[in-house]
C-alpha cells in the first residue's frame, strides 16, 4: 500500500506530490502524539 502511494506520488503533479507528503506528515504527527499520550498515561499509573 505504501509502495503504491510512493509510486503514484512519483508520477503525479506538484499538487499531488504535496498532498501525499502532507498526508504522511499528518500520519506521523498522529503516531508521535499517540506515543506521547500513552507514555504520559503510563507514568500517571505509577504514582
SEMI-523124 format. One record per atom (N, C-alpha, C): residue number from 0; x, y, z; atom name; residue in three letters. Coordinates in nm, 2 decimals. Layout:
BEGIN
     k       px       py       pz    a     r
   NUM        X        Y        Z   CA   ALA
...
END
This chain:
BEGIN
     k       px       py       pz    a     r
     0     0.08    -0.12     0.00    N   UNK
     0     0.00     0.00     0.00   CA   UNK
     0     0.09     0.13     0.00    C   UNK
     1     0.19     0.13     0.08    N   UNK
     1     0.28     0.25     0.09   CA   UNK
     1     0.36     0.26    -0.04    C   UNK
     2     0.40     0.14    -0.09    N   UNK
     2     0.47     0.15    -0.22   CA   UNK
     2     0.39     0.20    -0.33    C   UNK
     3     0.26     0.17    -0.33    N   UNK
     3     0.17     0.23    -0.43   CA   UNK
     3     0.15     0.38    -0.42    C   UNK
     4     0.15     0.42    -0.29    N   UNK
     4     0.14     0.57    -0.27   CA   UNK
     4     0.27     0.64    -0.32    C   UNK
     5     0.38     0.58    -0.29    N   UNK
     5     0.51     0.64    -0.34   CA   UNK
     5     0.51     0.64    -0.49    C   UNK
     6     0.47     0.53    -0.55    N   UNK
     6     0.47     0.52    -0.70   CA   UNK
     6     0.38     0.63    -0.76    C   UNK
     7     0.26     0.64    -0.70    N   UNK
     7     0.17     0.74    -0.75   CA   UNK
     7     0.22     0.88    -0.73    C   UNK
     8     0.28     0.90    -0.62    N   UNK
     8     0.34     1.03    -0.58   CA   UNK
     8     0.45     1.07    -0.68    C   UNK
     9     0.53     0.97    -0.72    N   UNK
     9     0.64     1.00    -0.82   CA   UNK
     9     0.59     1.04    -0.96    C   UNK
    10     0.47     0.99    -0.99    N   UNK
    10     0.41     1.02    -1.13   CA   UNK
    10     0.31     1.13    -1.12    C   UNK
    11     0.29     1.19    -1.01    N   UNK
    11     0.18     1.29    -1.00   CA   UNK
    11     0.23     1.43    -1.03    C   UNK
    12     0.13     1.52    -1.02    N   UNK
    12     0.17     1.67    -1.04   CA   UNK
    12     0.22     1.72    -0.91    C   UNK
    13     0.27     1.84    -0.91    N   UNK
    13     0.32     1.90    -0.79   CA   UNK
    13     0.22     1.91    -0.68    C   UNK
    14     0.10     1.94    -0.71    N   UNK
    14    -0.01     1.94    -0.61   CA   UNK
    14    -0.03     1.80    -0.55    C   UNK
    15    -0.03     1.70    -0.63    N   UNK
    15    -0.05     1.56    -0.58   CA   UNK
    15     0.07     1.52    -0.49    C   UNK
    16     0.19     1.56    -0.53    N   UNK
    16     0.31     1.53    -0.46   CA   UNK
    16     0.30     1.60    -0.32    C   UNK
    17     0.26     1.72    -0.32    N   UNK
    17     0.25     1.80    -0.19   CA   UNK
    17     0.14     1.74    -0.10    C   UNK
    18     0.03     1.70    -0.16    N   UNK
    18    -0.08     1.64    -0.09   CA   UNK
    18    -0.04     1.51    -0.02    C   UNK
    19     0.03     1.42    -0.09    N   UNK
    19     0.07     1.29    -0.04   CA   UNK
    19     0.17     1.32     0.07    C   UNK
    20     0.26     1.41     0.05    N   UNK
    20     0.37     1.44     0.15   CA   UNK
    20     0.30     1.49     0.28    C   UNK
    21     0.20     1.58     0.27    N   UNK
    21     0.13     1.63     0.38   CA   UNK
    21     0.05     1.52     0.46    C   UNK
    22     0.00     1.43     0.38    N   UNK
    22    -0.07     1.31     0.45   CA   UNK
    22     0.03     1.23     0.53    C   UNK
    23     0.15     1.21     0.48    N   UNK
    23     0.25     1.13     0.55   CA   UNK
    23     0.29     1.21     0.68    C   UNK
    24     0.31     1.34     0.66    N   UNK
    24     0.35     1.42     0.78   CA   UNK
    24     0.24     1.41     0.89    C   UNK
    25     0.11     1.42     0.84    N   UNK
    25     0.00     1.42     0.93   CA   UNK
    25    -0.01     1.29     1.01    C   UNK
    26     0.01     1.18     0.93    N   UNK
    26     0.00     1.04     1.00   CA   UNK
    26     0.12     1.03     1.10    C   UNK
    27     0.24     1.08     1.06    N   UNK
    27     0.35     1.07     1.15   CA   UNK
    27     0.32     1.15     1.28    C   UNK
    28     0.26     1.27     1.26    N   UNK
    28     0.22     1.35     1.38   CA   UNK
    28     0.12     1.28     1.47    C   UNK
    29     0.02     1.21     1.41    N   UNK
    29    -0.07     1.14     1.49   CA   UNK
    29     0.00     1.03     1.57    C   UNK
    30     0.09     0.95     1.51    N   UNK
    30     0.16     0.85     1.58   CA   UNK
    30     0.25     0.90     1.69    C   UNK
    31     0.32     1.01     1.67    N   UNK
    31     0.40     1.07     1.77   CA   UNK
    31     0.32     1.12     1.89    C   UNK
    32     0.21     1.19     1.86    N   UNK
    32     0.13     1.24     1.97   CA   UNK
    32     0.06     1.12     2.05    C   UNK
    33     0.03     1.02     1.98    N   UNK
    33    -0.03     0.90     2.04   CA   UNK
    33     0.07     0.83     2.14    C   UNK
    34     0.20     0.82     2.09    N   UNK
    34     0.30     0.77     2.18   CA   UNK
    34     0.33     0.85     2.30    C   UNK
    35     0.32     0.98     2.28    N   UNK
    35     0.34     1.07     2.40   CA   UNK
    35     0.23     1.06     2.50    C   UNK
    36     0.11     1.05     2.45    N   UNK
    36    -0.01     1.03     2.54   CA   UNK
    36     0.00     0.90     2.61    C   UNK
    37     0.04     0.79     2.54    N   UNK
    37     0.05     0.66     2.61   CA   UNK
    37     0.16     0.67     2.72    C   UNK
    38     0.27     0.73     2.69    N   UNK
    38     0.38     0.74     2.78   CA   UNK
    38     0.33     0.82     2.91    C   UNK
    39     0.26     0.93     2.88    N   UNK
    39     0.21     1.01     3.00   CA   UNK
    39     0.11     0.93     3.08    C   UNK
    40     0.02     0.85     3.02    N   UNK
    40    -0.07     0.77     3.09   CA   UNK
    40    -0.01     0.67     3.17    C   UNK
    41     0.10     0.61     3.12    N   UNK
    41     0.17     0.50     3.19   CA   UNK
    41     0.24     0.56     3.31    C   UNK
    42     0.29     0.68     3.30    N   UNK
    42     0.36     0.75     3.41   CA   UNK
    42     0.27     0.78     3.52    C   UNK
    43     0.14     0.82     3.48    N   UNK
    43     0.04     0.85     3.58   CA   UNK
    43     0.00     0.73     3.66    C   UNK
    44     0.00     0.62     3.60    N   UNK
    44    -0.04     0.49     3.68   CA   UNK
    44     0.06     0.46     3.79    C   UNK
    45     0.18     0.50     3.78    N   UNK
    45     0.29     0.46     3.87   CA   UNK
    45     0.28     0.55     4.00    C   UNK
    46     0.21     0.66     4.00    N   UNK
    46     0.21     0.75     4.11   CA   UNK
    46     0.10     0.71     4.21    C   UNK
END
